[in-house]
Amino acid sequence: MDAQLDLDAEMELSEAEMHFYSRQILLDGWDLEAQEKLKLANVLIVGCGGIGCTTAELLARAGVGQITLIDADQIEISNLQRQIAYTEQDLGFYKSEILAKRLSSINPHIRVIAHTIKLDASNAEHLIAAQDLVLDGCDNFTTRYLVNAQCYQHAVPLISASAIGFQGQLFMVEAASACYECLFPKEQHASESLRCADSGVLATTPNVMASLQAHHALLYLGLGTTVLKQKLLLWDGLNMKQKILAFEKDPSCPICQAR
């Protein structure tokens, strides 16, 4: 009984929070209960670059209770073209720490944790297993495959976003759905050459994909909606077209078979 009372007290929004989130709570289809679910949510954001910094800020403004950031990179001048959380005064500092300070200054009602390390095999399980949702916006396949494997093993939902050039992709892995490796077999995507640092990216592309990723995350955390579960959203910024393709489990996928 005491545990339930503690949970109810933790969920309850303060008067200040009610004012902060008032425009969301007024929404048809989004109520106090949905906002309280956000308050209790733990989200891990992998990568604090063009996608991650925008996704993180939108979730912070919306009221996600705990946001954990992980990125080992320091801010460089080339980041400022698209990574909207940073300014020239931040050059040389760790992305995750600067972003964490920004989020805390925007919304004092949430908790932000910053890790200035690379997500790898030594820490992935510890960081991922306790999350309600993982949002991947990193820029390398090695990390993407690791995040996918750990999320799938621990049944933690994953929303993965990517952006390069004028184009972006977004999809969700949840419960026993098809996973990232079903869609993109590892042996076909071993090259790390498809990165913004090598191929270029328009300033708006990662921010469009980040907004879509954050939007889907809010729908899932607040309403339990899984719109892109086992579906791939493709966005083409050059001709302003978007399409959604369904995909199936690969019966030979090593990640799905291992679970």
N, C-alpha and C positions, 0 to 999 in steps of 0.2 A: 504494500500500500504506500509506504514512504517513498519507494523507488518511483512509483507512478506519479506521486505528487511532485517529486523532484523533476521528472521528465516534463510534466505539465508546466512547471515554473520555467524550465529552460526553454520550452517552445514559445511561451507567451511573449508577444512583442511589447516592448516598452512604448510609452507615449511618443518618445522621440523617434523610435523606429516606425511607428505608425505614420508619423508625418513624413519621414524620409521615403517610405515606400507607398505613399498614399495613391499615386497615380497608377501603380500596378494593382493595388487592392481594389480599386474602383472598376477594374476591367471585368466585362462580362466573360465568364469562363475562367476567371482567376480570382480567388477569394483569399480570405484570411488564412485558411488551412494551407493553401498552396504556398503562401508567403512564409508561414511557419515551417514548412518542410524545407524551404531554402535555408532558413536560419540554422537548421540542424544538419545540413549537408556538409560533407567533407569532399573536396575536389582537389585532385592533383593535376597541375598543368605542366606538361613536359615541354620545355623550350620556352624561353622568354624573348623570342625574336618577333618578326613581323606578325605572325599569327598569335603567339602566346601573350604578348603584352596587351593587345587589344581585347582578346578573349577575357583575360584576367580582369581588366578594368570594367568591362561590361558586367561580369558576374559580381564583382565587388559592388558596383552601383545598384545591382538588382537585389543584393542581400544574401548571397551565398555565405553561410556562417564561417566556414574555414576553408581557406585557399592555400594550398601548398605549391610553391614554385620551385622548379629545379632547372638550373642552367649553369654551366661552368664558364660561360663566355663573358668577356668584358666588352664594354660598349666601345665601338669604333665609329669613326666619322661616316663610313658608308652605311651604317645602320640607321642614321637619322633620316634618310630618304623615305623610309616606310614604317619604322618602329616608333609609334607615336608617343610612347611613354617617356622617351629620352630626349635630352637636349645636349647642346655642346658642352655644358658644364658637367655633364655626367661621363664624359669620355674617360676611359681607363678604369671606371668602376664596374663592379659585377652587375650584370643585368638583373639577376634575381633580387639583389638587395635594393637596388634603386627602384625597381618595380614594386617591391613590397612596401617601401616607404610611401610611394605614390598612392597605392591602394589604401593604406592605413590613413593617409591624409584625406582621401576622398570619403571614406566610410569608416568612422570610428567604432561602428557596432560589430565589425567582423574581426576575425583573427587571421593573420597572414604569416605564413612560415616560409622562409627563403633558404634554399640550399645552393651553395656555390660549388657544386660538384657535378660530375657527369653521371647520368643514370647508366649503370652497368650491371653486370651479373652479380656483383657483390652487394648491391643495395636495392635492386629493383623489387625484390619480393617484399622487403620491409616497408618500402615506400608505397607500394601499390595495394597490398593485401587489405589495409585498413580503410581504403577509400570507398566512397559511394559512387564515384565516377572519375574516370581518367580522361583528360583531354590532351591529345597528342598534336603538337604543332611543330615538331622538330624538323630538321632539314637533312636527316641522313637515314638511310635504310636500316643500318645496323640497329639503331635505337628503336626504330619503328617495329622491327620484328621482335625485339626483346620486350617492348611494351605490350605488344599483341599477345605474346606467349604468356607473360605473367598475368595479364588481365584475364585471359581465357582460363588459365589454371586456377585462379582464385575467384572466378565468376564475378569479376568487377567489370561493369559496363565501360566501354571505350567508345569515344567519338573522335575520329581521326580526321584532321584537315591538312591539306597541302596546297601550296600555291607556287607557281613558277611562270614567268613570262606574263601572259595575259590570261592564264587558265588556272582553275582550281578544282579540287576534288574534296568530297566530304562523305563519310559513311559511319555507320554505327555497328559495333559488335556487342551483343548482349545475350547473356545466358548461354544457351547451346546453339546460337546462330552460327552461320558461316563466319569465318574470321578473316583477318587481313591477309594471311598467307593463302587462304582459299582463293582470294581475289587476285593477289599478286604473289605467285610462287617465288620463293627465295632464289632459286637457281636462275630465274629470269630477270632478277632485279638486284644482282650483286654489285653492280657498278654504282659508285657514289658521285658520278659526274653530273647527275641531274640535280644541281643545287643552284640557289640564287646567285651564289658567289661565282659560279661558272657560266650560268646561262642567262642571268639577268631576270629582273622582275619589275613590273610597273608598280609604282607606289601604292596604288589602290587595290591591287589583286589580293595580297594577303589580308588586308583589312576587310574586304568583302567576305572572304572565307572565314575570317575570325568572327565576324558578326553572325554569319550563318551557324557556325559552331556554337557560339554562346547562346544563340536563340534556341537551338536544339537542346542544349544542356538545360536551359531553364524549363523548357517543355517537359523534359524527362524528370528533372528533380522536383518540379512543382506539381505536375499533372500525371506523371508516369507514362508520358507519350513516347513511343519509339518509332517515329516516322521513317527514319532511314535505317532501321534494322534490316540487314541483308539487302540494302539498296545503296547504289552509288550515285551521288549527285555530281554531275559534271557542269561546271560553269565556265563559259567562254566569254571573257571580257572584251574580246575584239569585236564580236558581233552582237554582244548582249543577249546571248542565248543560254538556256539552261535546260538540262534534261536529267531524268532519273531512271536508272537502269537497275532491274532486279538481278541478283546473282545468287547462286546456289552453293551449298557445301561441296568442297572437293573431297571425294571419298579417299583420296590418297594424301590429304593434308596431314603432315606429321603433328601439327599442334592439336588439331581436333582428335586425331587418333590417340594421342598421348593422354588426353583427358578422358 
